[in-house]
């Protein structure tokens, strides 16, 4: 429903347990642009800007019946207005307190799932969404769940091991 004097309407979504309300949002403004330019959340990276590499992966939550369904999305091709009525999670949303890492982040460290680190936030977010829906995935399910994320450094085995480790840590 449009706000008075705002033909485009107000976009409302949840980010870190806070309701974000945006008026007059450019319908073609990407979630990536919004996060990096407006909020200074630079953990979400721009790699290909075409939705092919996964460096920009964030997680969106939406109601699905009586539960919240999490899905990994490419922020570089997702427009801000599509967040209306949903929850948005970025790698900064996972932030621990002080030196504490989120279990997925810790598993990536423990299993040497990151080398240069550019792709790591995207992998962390995809793994987070994957484990929410499937707490004990097989190697094949992990490969499918991470199919939109690319890494040029690790060879992937460390990342796959990190998913299994994170699953154990969250059990």
Steps between C-alpha positions, in 0.01 A plus 500: 500500500640838403586756763328841472692702245713203396381341177756220521403395853708414799721193501519333842721212597688372804878532527671391823172498695423858395227603257644698211253728322607658173299754304539586133741218423624485144341176374828402332725560804665171586529355848878502451504875426275567799713294737838635392415861412220585743577279800876458467466121524801414291516131595272435204731515198448586136668246279338451163194730541301240304395247765752240391778498762324511840730760660191713567293226663267605781211312658134595481243360739132482422200331650420162351195367679583486868878540469757738359671377187852625440640529151837611376467769234737704285482857628647636175190407300232522770317831515432669835119514452491117494601503868162639605352289778810281536806471720851567371816347644852602400835367613502788751173364641686187609754701696602353827571695813861604528725226367221243469425386148176349373533117478512513119775761509694300759464184294639680196805597709540154654477320165708745297199583284628847419820625343480848347163554670317686223239228450478402867206720608290363213588142589426564867155632416421212262615249763288672765187471284584142402545381857180670615295285261723193506701467823687186383556527125683241293795603283269501198248725679783731605625527142146577383450755779824677414465476123458877462825582682842494336845497654824528304729408790392209719406212274172470698588202723573727796165672447315167485679389815400829662133433429522164674690659790245780534221241500673320788551826688133596466364154591 
